[in-house]
Amino acid sequence: MFPGPVRELAALIQVTRFRAPLSYHHLLFALGLGHGASACTATIGGGSPDFEAGSGSGNGQPADAVADPTPATPSAWTPGNATGDPNAAGYMPLRQLNRTEYQNALSDLFGDARNVAQLLPGDVAGTSGFATAGLASDVTVQALQQAAEQLAKAANLPALFACDPAGAAEAACLQTVLDGFASRAYRRPLSAAERTEFYELYTTKLRGELALSADAAARVLIEAILQSPGFLYHWELGPISPDRDATGVIKLSAYEVASRLSFLLWSSIPDLELLQAASTGQLGNPEGVQIQARRLLASPKARETMRNFHLQWLEVALAGTNKSAEKYPNYDASLAVAMEDEITAFTDDLFRGGGKVKDLFQSQKLFVTPALARLYGVEGMPFEGSVQRMGDATRPGLLTRAGFLSATSNAYEGDPTKRGVVVRKRVLCGSLTPPPANIPPLPPPEPSLTVRERHAMHMALEPCKTCHELTDPIGFGFSNFDAIGAYHAQEAGRPVDASGKLTDLDGKSTDFADLNGLMTALSDSQDARACLTRQWLRFGFAREESRADDHSLEGAYQAFAASGYELSELLVAFATTRSFLYRAPAVDEVTQ
Amino acid sequence: MSRSRFSRRALLSSLGVGAAFLPLLSSRPGFSQPLSAAKRFIAIAVPNGVKEEVYWPTGTVNDFTIPLDSEVPTAHRYSPLQPLRNLKSDIIFMGGLELRNGRDSNGGGLGGHAALPFLLTGARGVAGPEISDGIRLSAAVPSIDRFIGKELAKRHSLKFDSLVLNPVKRFRGNDGYLSFDGPPVGDSPDAPQPRVDPYQVFDDLFGGENLGQGEFELLRKKRKSVLDLVGRQLQGWSANLGKDDRERVSAHLESVRALERQLDNLATGCVKPALALERDADYLTDNGNAFIDQLIKAQIDLTVAALACDLTRVASMLWMDQGNGRLVFHWLGDEFTKPGTDFANQGENRGLRNHHEIAHKDGQAEYQPLMNRGCQWFIEQYAYLITRLKETKDVDGTTLLDNSAALFTNLQRTGGGHHTDNLPWILAGSCGGYFSTGRFLAWPSGKPGDSVPQNGVLAAICNAMDVPVDHYGDADYGGELSLLRG
């Protein structure tokens, strides 16, 4: 009944399906194994071999082998150990501005902080571990239209453009808009073709055919600019094909570098000074890039990135969360906001004040509102602005901020497993295999048992133990903190036991007796330092690191180490790596 | 990292679609069919399973019984299917389906909470962004609603490919999609964003008619001129980009075209539904919110209207995600708004009992009736949809229900376990006489592997909707379940 080719294709699918009835992942679980990086990687690659094999019909691998396959190969980097081609650079997959970037870009362009990004669907959780824009669905495109129309309607045109399109010099103003506003939105000068397109839209279509007034036409022009790919995508090259250099990689243009810098450090578009640096050739060499990187980091606008990176890094998303009204009657939305603000202020202060990794894990500065001060038990103590220094050592570092502790708790109590998971996965860059299905719930809260005791079954049973051994003992270090991060010295009528152990990626464990011991171990952990390096790459590039990034990671890491692990130096060094200033051509990309 | 084997567009050729029906690869102009032959498809998905002892009907294929609340054991208190008692002749109960594709994608470890990419796709998963708990899989092919919807929209120049609805905005991450347009592109699931706000949906379906004719026409032309420019630019960009990047731009371009199509289509002469609920920003932002029941009802009303007005032929509704930790049954009484315990975690539900928690504890005496009442409430919504379809006359005097297939699915078998076998799905409507309704089909299974892969149902629906296939998803799970035809 159906044509031959369909049956043949069906048969082809059938054959390739039965290659591996059991996935590698399933096998590992059956054997009671399951931790370690190799298992995690194997699940993706080995677990679905059917999808790797080429069927010859439009699969992901190019017909002729790319000269340097490293952009597609997973990274093998550890500090002091970078393999592969030192001239390589990673891919730069095309992506839209994510919601935060979109909102910030518009705020900067319009000088208007109205929240239009809330019209958009949410970002997706990227494999990088950071939010990235999803595909543009019809709902997205419609939301972009609505946002553009709202902003265009409310704009004060003479102020926005520095000329009045409804004034006498309409034609000249149009050119100013294309040179100024549009160019700033695009983060680069428009190409001749783009200028013509917009000119035609304004003159022939809007003013001519539709007989709109100059004011109305200018507003539609704004709408068009804000919905166009030049604004929406991180691709400040436009629709031209780039040049490959002798080593096969593509050198990013000055404008692309400017955008990479500003989105990395400000989560927004470049300012005029940065665009000027690009246009006058100052970003063509690492020294010039460093100068701008330092300038951007020193600006208060860097706070946006500090917020954006750190809240995502530690998986702190408190909006809309609730805690037990009985146990925590004072928890409300404004307290959640204060918690997130504190993490922003803490890290901003750290990066712009020469803070080091040690300070990240051990600084005792607090940045509190009155409500947060009450939670921390420091109300009434002397303040320096909003900075409060504590006398005792109960809150060392970023991981004892209420925001992190609250995000890693349920509505009633802290969750040592969740805390351990975030530390392992995000702070150490370790992997964990997914939990199996059908896990029975833990015993319910009971006054005579501590959280640690109720989690005992994680460590008593297989296959639970293998993974939980890596997570729960870390989480126990936070045992003093409840579901909103308040400190308690006692639990179930006894002094809190906050001992545990930190296991590194090689499986080596360090025992600690209390929270300070955990933070010291993290401060000294090479895994944590290497992980920070990786996480900034993931955040900056919205992708995971690949083999082609290894030398760049190593270079940034060594500069980081040489500075005594000063956090801002990591970012400055990162901005001058091969992977930052160059990229590998995409599969099938047309290059010169 | 493995890449998807097929591009979004080449994909369709692998689905067993007859060569005559490769809509996105051919440039056949759409042709109009008389409305009397219009078939509609609605898919609904709910997580967390059921209490099998009282959910399933009893009896034989053609003579089956749905008990009253008073007829079930007191420990259960409710008969979940009771709202369908008077609609028995319109339904086919299919007991014993399995998401075999899901099970085979993760070696048995796949829980029901990662089931959505498998439910309506019938294909094993491909590597993709994380959906749940470290599971990095996504749909390999479009879901049937999108597959059917796009084809019919193109054939008949409809305003919308399909309506994708959810009473809440997607929470976070990638685990809230029922409908898919194809394999992921890079890091992004290729899934249409659900529509949530009924007022926005109303405007999207029927809007513009409140403006004066001239004003509306001008707005339309302005928007079209912008979208025209944007579309041309996207096409220009596409030429030099790498393969994955081109896919991304192509998805964007398709969306721009879809929005242009909406501009071209006006819902004239159509009965618009009245929206009973008051517009409130809270229902877009508040987790655990108390509006869910009203939102679902409004979305059902909008769906029926959109189908009746031929703005689209397909709709999908996810109530609300893979686990429903955010769903508190505020409207079902005090027992449902007591403080929750284990799954009142992450504070998504104001710390109250939620569907996820109730499902996990449905073996306990206190929670068992709550589970049944919750399931019953979902069935009430399904019954409301069926009734509305039955009340709505189609052009040739038949009812919308006569020409529809309304599929009610569950992601999991039971609440406590995460198994995706022995699933109880329900199909309502004969879809223009294609299906033989009023029957109770069952393949009760003792263990995974005994159950019938859901692919048979998916293929049958495609065929009923006049988008013929010989199988849907992976071919080794079989073709159409001919039993559905009688």
Interface residues (C-beta under 8 A of the other chain):
Chain A: M1 F2 P3 P5 V6 R7 L9 A10 A11 I13 Q14 R17 F18 P21 L22 S23 H25 H26 L27 F29 C40 T43 I44 G45 G47 S48 D50 F51 E52 G54 S55 S57 G58 N59 G60 Q61 A72 P74 P93 L94 R95 P121 G122 V124 A125 G126 T127 S128 T132 A133 G134 L135 A136 S137 D138 V139 T140 V141 Q142 Q145 A193 E194 E197 F198 L201 K205 L206 L210 L212 V220 E223 A224 Q227 S228 P229 G230 W235 G238 P239 I240 S241 A317 G320 T321 N322 K323 S324 A325 E326 N410 A411 Y412 D415 L432 T433 P434 P435 P436 A437 N438 P441 L442 P444 P445 A542 R543 P585 A586 V587 D588 E589 V590
Chain B: M1 S2 R3 S4 R5 F6 S7 A10 S13 S14 G16 V17 G18 A19 D104 S105 N106 G107 G108 G109 L110 G111 G112 R124 G125 V126 A127 P129 E130 S132 D133 G134 I135 R136 L137 A140 D161 K169 R170 R172 G173 N174 V185 G186 D187 S188 P189 D190 A191 P192 Q193 P194 R195 D204 L218 K221 K222 R223 S225 V226 L227 L229 V230 R232 Q233 L234 G236 W237 A239 N240 L241 G242 K243 D244 D245 R246 R248 V249 A251 H252 S255 V256 A258 L259 Q262 T285 D286 N287 G288 P339 G340 T341 D342 A344 N345 Q346 G347 E348 N349 R350 G351 H360 K361 G416 G417 H418 H419 D470 H471 D474 A475 D476
